[in-house]
Amino acid sequence: MGWARIVRERSVNDFLSEENHVVVIKIFFLRALDELEKIKNKYSKLPWGASQGNEESADDVFPATQKIFPTVE
């Protein structure tokens, strides 16, 4: 069994130069979750659930973050 990962990086210094760096950090993570949701939908046949044994956890599913925190351009 192989392991795979998705990496999305940005320097903390990039955020600190923003006027409200906390909001910018939240937006960064929420957009990353939106992107991950799109990838999960596109490749829905992949085994996305984290498992202990053969069970999928309720934590493996997250609501569309767009509804929680609208995109800010």
C-alpha positions in Angstrom: 0.0 0.0 0.0 1.4 3.4 -1.0 1.0 6.8 0.6 0.1 9.9 -1.3 -0.2 13.5 -0.2 -1.2 16.9 -1.4 0.9 19.9 -0.3 -0.2 23.5 -0.5 2.4 25.9 1.0 2.8 29.6 1.7 5.3 31.3 3.9 4.0 32.8 7.1 5.9 36.0 6.2 3.5 36.4 3.2 0.6 36.5 5.6 2.3 38.8 8.2 2.6 41.6 5.6 -1.2 41.8 5.2 -3.2 44.3 7.2 -5.4 41.6 8.8 -3.2 38.5 8.6 -5.6 36.4 10.6 -8.4 36.8 8.0 -6.0 36.2 5.2 -4.8 33.0 6.8 -8.4 31.8 7.2 -9.1 32.6 3.6 -6.0 30.6 2.5 -7.1 27.5 4.4 -10.7 27.7 3.4 -9.8 28.1 -0.3 -7.4 25.1 0.1 -10.4 23.1 1.5 -12.5 24.2 -1.4 -9.8 23.1 -3.8 -9.6 19.7 -2.0 -13.3 19.3 -2.2 -13.2 19.9 -6.0 -10.4 17.3 -6.3 -12.4 14.8 -4.2 -15.4 15.3 -6.4 -13.4 14.9 -9.6 -11.7 11.8 -8.4 -14.6 10.4 -6.3 -13.6 6.8 -6.9 -10.4 7.2 -4.9 -10.5 5.9 -1.2 -10.8 9.3 0.4 -11.9 8.3 3.9 -9.4 7.9 6.7 -10.1 4.6 8.2 -9.5 2.7 11.4 -10.3 -0.8 10.2 -12.8 -0.5 7.3 -15.0 2.2 8.8 -15.2 5.8 7.5 -15.4 8.5 10.1 -18.0 11.3 10.2 -15.0 13.7 10.3 -14.0 12.6 6.8 -16.8 14.6 5.3 -16.8 18.4 5.4 -19.4 20.9 4.1 -18.6 23.2 1.2 -16.5 25.9 2.8 -17.9 28.4 0.3 -21.1 28.4 2.3 -19.2 29.1 5.6 -16.8 31.7 4.4 -17.4 33.4 1.0 -14.5 33.8 -1.4 -12.8 37.2 -1.0 -10.9 38.5 -4.0 
